[in-house]
Amino acid sequence: MSFTVWLEGSALAVWTRESGSIWAYPTILTLHTVGLGIVVGANAVVDFRLLGFVPRLPVPSLTPLFGFMWFGLVVNVVTGVVLFIAEATTRATQPVFYIKLTLIGLALVNTKLIQTAMFRDPALFESSIIPQRDKRLAAMSLLLWIGAITAGRLMAYV
Amino acid sequence: MEVRRWISSTTSLAAAALLLTAVPVVAHHSSAAAYDNTKKVEHQGTVTKVLLKNPHGFVYLDSTDEKGQKIEVVIEMGGATGMVRQGWTKDTLPIGSVVKVSGIPSRAPGSHGITEAKFTAPDGTPIAPTPRPEYTDR
């Protein structure tokens, strides 16, 4: 028996997939969307600021947002694993699922690079001039997260 | 003053959003992308498989097309959450039973998918729970 078949047969997977409870699939999927809002929302605030929007907002004051991002990520890893095992055999064969995971992985590396830059040299961000490298990272971050959301949404259709 | 107005408008928006969640799971996304809701099809066949699962359930029928060729009709249902709440069980459509189904056809050429399905016995007696009528004619 393959691993994905075993996953799909687990009690948690069966409950998520087949129960009539609103605490099963509907709640888990809703939390996955809320987590997405927190992760990508916090990222978007930092990205837009680095790209020059809302210049009155001091960049160093945004550093607590990274805590929100990692919190949202934990929510989405947990709910994402449950949603995956509920349909492991089909999800594991969907190319767009691997595209989504790749984009999330790249986006997280990108976020980590932005976080490191902002913490390493806060003084650099005190001035209103954002380094070109960090503007490029911010633009890349928006593109990667939009791509990840798009791939995730497409999993329901392709 | 401004804050109070903001709070009251936000609260009414939230209330409206909650009301919208009363729309059942069958309506959680439009079926129009994959199904042609300007058409209606009907099949009669033998139930071979019933999947009561999220995010969508499926019912499979062995049937024949107008030329007498064997076809498999794949009926996309709402999610298990909604189906179970409407009264579906694994025994609602027993494997091997002969049923009639009507619904809107899949846009995929060569396929025999349908959705927004109504099930009846071959004589027309309803045999499976259907979504509440106010949500069916979209």
Interface residues (C-beta under 8 A of the other chain):
Chain A: T16 R17 E18 S19 G20 S21 I22 A24 Y25 P26 L29 A86 E87 A156 Y157
Chain B: V25 H29 A33 A34 L52 K53 N54 P55 G79 A80 T81 M83 V84 R85
